[in-house]
Amino acid sequence: MINSLINELLQLPLERKIGQLLYIGLPGTVIDSQTRNILEAIQPGGVIIFGRNVASPLQLRELLDGVRETVASQPLLGIDQEGGLVDRLRRITTPMPAVRTIREHGDLAAARALGRISGEMLRLLGFNMNFAPVMSIMNDARDLLQNGLYSRSFGRSPGEVLGYTTVYLRGLQGAGCLGCAKHFPGIGTGEIDSHIEVPIIKLTHDDLIAQDLAPYIELFQREDEIVKAVMVSHGAFPDFDPKDGIVRGRLLPASLNYQIVTKLLREELTFTGLVVTDDLEMGAVAKLYEIEEAAIAAVLAGEDMLLICARPDLIRRAFAGLLDAVNSGQIPLERIDDALTHIAVYKSAVHPPLAFDETKFRLLTQEIVVLNAKLNYVYGGKS
């Protein structure tokens, strides 16, 4: 199956190849004319869902089924369903616990349960991918920073992050929903949320290897290849990459940085799975780069898929910019085909959605209630 899917993607016309590199957001809750037009025009490799797209369980399943019917090549259908503050399904089910709460209870079984429940629920709704877990290390000093990561990390040390994320991924992927580790190479020391501006991470290469990258390194070496996808952050790492960390006076986010995506992740750490950017519409990128420039830089850095999560006009501009860059020779076609190979391998591990079952959905919701009670978890505030 892997080889046939690779061949299928490599034989696509150039416009369709470019579409496969884009992981896009949708404007609303239905396949209306605007949504259909962009899906048909871009033929994206992936679609990501946010709270704005969610009204009811059946509506969400019908939306994702509509995407499948409109996009010719099997799409990845993803969501940020971490639990806690990042819970896109909160409108239609009981809020899921923050992973910090699970770690504070020392409950590995709860981490596995969260993964399994999330995976089963997402497959009922039509998803095949979850952009989780967060692998940032959050200790006492980092907890004081306003970077939005306070409750989103499983651990205060490399060992804790490794242990909890491993069992979480086993639960999630054991239920048939693929995960994505984020935000490589680690943004826990950033003093600002990358949704707003570029976090400056003052860690050297050796600092990262000893601390933030240690869980990634261990997981990458496992024969079961439990980490099949990695999201690269928009953090800037000037002490890691003094020469290339600034381009024409602008900070270079990791997501656009060849030294981090290709030299570190691919070559030094030998990761062979799917590599995805964080959302290119976030302030960390959008305040410094036009979308065409960011998309081209990301692909040249070694990214396989580019998240563009909201504006249809920016999705179309990125698509056109990439197409022009390949036609002009700025991006070698070999780089596109390399990305398509990684996309095909990841897609070959995708499971089909479960048949929608409202009774099963309610039972899973009740499992969340029981898990929250076990953890004494109540959503609200700085969870």
N, C-alpha and C positions, 0 to 999 in steps of 0.2 A: 504493500500500500504506500509506503514512504516514497519509493522510487516513482511510482505512477503519479503521485501527487506532485513530486518535484518536477517531473516531465510536463505535467499539465500546466504548472505555473510558468515554467521556463519557455513554453511554446506560446504563451499569450502574446498578443500584439503589445507594443510598447505602452500605449495608453492604459491598457488593463494591468500591465506590470506595475506602473506607477501607482495605480489605484490600490493594489495589494499592499503597498507600503504605508497607506494611510489608515489610521484607526480613529474614526470620527464620532462626534456627538451628534445628536438629533435635536431639533427644536422643541418637539412637543410629545403628546401622548398617543398620536395616531399616525398612520402613513397617509398624510394629506398630500396635496399636489407639490408643495415645497419640498417635503421630505422625499417623496418619490423621485422628484427631479434630481435631487443631489445624489441619491443612491444610484439611480440609473446612469447619471453622468460620471460619477467617480468610480463606481463599482469597488467600494473600499474593502480592504482585507479584514477590517474589524469595525465594530460599532460599540461604543461605550454608553452606558445608561446612567443618568443622574436622577436626582429626586424630581426634577421638572418633568421627567418622562413617566412617572409612576402615579397611577390613580387607583388601580385595583389589581389584584392578582391576575384575573382573567384578561383585563385590558393589557397588562404588561406582556403576558404570554402572546396575545394576539399581535402586539406591536413587534415582538421579536420574530414571530412566525412570518409576519409581513416582510421583515428585513430579509429573512431566508428566501422568500419567494421572489424578491426583487433583485437580489444580488446573485449573479451567476455562479461564482466560485464560493464554496463553503466559507462563510464569514466567521471570524471570532466574535463572540458576543460577550462583552465583559462589563464589569461593574466594580466600584470600590466598596466592597461589603466587608469592612474590617470589624465592625461592632463599635460600641461607644459613640464617640463624636462623629465618626465617619460611617454612617449607617443609611444607605440610600433607600432601604426598604422600610424605614420606620413608619411611613404612612400606612402600610398595609399589613404589618405584623408587629408583634411585641419587640421593642428595641433590644438589640443584642448587647451583651456585656462588653465593656471595654477590656482589651487584653491586659492592661495594667492591673485591673482588678483580679484577673485570673492569676497573674504572677504574684501579686501581693498575698493571695491565699495559698501559694505554693502548690497549685492544683494542675498537674500535667494532664490528668484525665479530663478536666474541664477544657483545656486547650484543644485536646483531640475532639471533644464533644462539639465545641464551637465550630471547628473545621468541618466535622461531619454534617451537623445540622445546616450550616451555611451551604455546603456542597449539594445536599439533597434538595434544599429549598430552591437554590439557584437553578438546578436542572429542571425542577418542576416548572419554573417560570420561563425556561427556554434558554438560559445562559450556558456557556461552556467554559467560562474563564472568570476568575476573580483576581483583581489587582490587590492581593494580600499574600503574605504578611509583611508588615513593616519590620525591618531588621535593624532599626536604629538602636543604639545603646544609650539609655537614659539614666545617668547617675544623679546624685544630689545636686551637683553644680549645673548639670545640663537641664535639670527640672526647672530651674529658675529662669531659663531663657524663653522668650516669647516667640517660639518657632512652630507652635502648633502640634508638637510631638509628645507632649507631656503624658497623655493617656494611651498613646498608640503603639507603644513598644512593649514587648514581652520581657525585657530584661535590663538589668543594671550592669551586666558584665557580658563578655563574649560567650561564656559558658551558659548563662541563663538564656540569652537570645538563641543560641544554638539549640538547646534542649527544647524550649517551648515552640520555636518555629518548626522544628522537625516534627513534633507530634501534631501540631496544627496542620501542617501540610499533609501528613499521612491521613488525617481525618478528612480534609477537604478533597484531596486527590483520590483517596480511597472511595469517596462518594461519586467520583466521576467528573469533578470540576477542576480544571487546571488552575494552578496558582501562579503568582508572579512576585518574586522577592523585590522589595524596594526599601530605600531609595539609594541605590549604589552611587558612590562608595561609602556613604554614610554622612548624614547631615545633622547629627545630634548636637554638634557644637555650634551650629549656625545661630546667630542672634536675631534672625528675622525670618518670617515665613516666606518661602519662595513664591507663594501666590502674590506677594507684594513686590519684593525686590530680590536681587541675587544675594543669598546668604554667603558670607565669606567664611570659609572653613580653614582655619589656620593650623592645619595638620600636615606634617611632612609625609613622604612615602612610607618611612619607617613607622611613624605614628599610626598610620592607617593599617598597615600590615599587622601591627601588634595588637590593635584594639578593634576598630570598627570593621575591618575586613576579615578578622579571624573567623567569624561564623560562616561567612561566604566561602572562604578557602576550604574549610572543613566540609561543607555541603557539596561544593564542586567536586571534591575528590571521591565522593561516594559512588559506588558502582551502580546503585539504583537511580542515579541522576534525578534525585528528588526535586531539585531546582531546575525547572525547564524553561523559565523566563525570568529576566531581570529588568527592572525599570531603573533607568539612570536619572539621577537628580539634576536639578538646575543649580546646585551649589557650585561656587567657584573655589578652586583649591590653589591659590597662588604659591603656597609654600611647597606643594607637591610638584608644581610645574612652573617654576619661576620664569622660564623663557617663553612658554607658550600660553601662560595663564591669562594674558591680556592681548587682545587683538585690536590694533588701531585705536588704542586708548580705552577700549571697552573690556570689562571683565568677560571671561569666556566660561559660561556654565559647563559643568561636566558633560551634560547631554550633547554638547556641540564640540567636545574636546577629543580630538583623535588620540591624544596621549592617555586619556582615561578610558575611552570606550574600546579602542583597538589595542593600544600598547599594554595597558594594565589589565583590563577585563578579558580580552580575547587572548593576548599573547602570554602575558606573565601568569595570569591565573587560569589560563586554558579553558575558559568557559565556551562551550560550543552551542548553547541553546539560543533562544530568542532574546533579542535585546530591543527594548522599547524606550522611547523618551517619556519623561513626564509631559504634561500638557504644555504644548508650545504657546498657548494663549496666556499662560501665567505671567505675572508681572516681571519675574526674574528674566524672562526672555523678551517679552513683548515691549518692555521699556527700552531695550537696547538694540533689538533687531527687527527688521521687517519680516513678515512671515515667510516670504520667498527665500530670503537670506538664511533664516534659521533652519528651514527645511533642507536646503542644500547643504548647509554646514553639518547638520545632524547626519545626513546620509554619508557624507564624506568622512565624518568621524567614525563611522562604522555601525550606526543604528540600523536596525532592520525595519522597525515600524515607528511612525510618528503620531503621537496623540495630538489631535486638534479637536477640542471638545465642545465647542459651542457655536461659533459663527460660520454659517454656510459660505459667506464671502471669503473668509480666510481659508477655508478648506479648498475652495476653487482656486484661490491664488496660489496656495502651496502646490496644488496639483499642476497648475500651469507652469509654475517656476521650476519644478522638478523635471517636467517634460522638456522644457526649453534647455535646461542644464544638461540633460542627457543628449539631446539632439545637437547641442553645440560642442559636446565633448568635455564639458566641465566636470560632469560625473561620468565615469567610465561605465559602459553597459555591464561590465563584469562585476562592478560593485552592486548594481541592481540585482543581477542574477544571484550573487552571493546572499543578499538579503532574502530573496525569494526562496532560496534553498532552506534557510533557517526557518522562514515562515511555514514552508511545506512540512518540515519535520515536526514543528510544534503542532500544526493542524492535524497531522497524522495521529496524534495522541488524543484528539478531541473525542468525547463521547456524545452521542446524540441526546437530545433532551428527553426527559421522562414524559410520559403522557400526563397532561394536566389533570390533577385530581384535587378538588377543593377540600375533600375530607382529609387527605394526606397533608395538605398545606396547613389545615387547622391543627392537626396532630403535631406537626413540627413547631408551630407557634406555641403550643402548650409545652413542648420540650424546652423552648427558650424561657418560658415562665419558670419552669422547674430549675433550670440552670441559674437564672438570676436569683432565685430564692436561696439556692445553695451558696451563692457567692455574696449574698446580702447586697446585691447590686440594684441600684435605682438610678435610672438615667437622669442627668441634669447637672448643669454647671461644669466644673473642671473635673470630669470623671476619670 
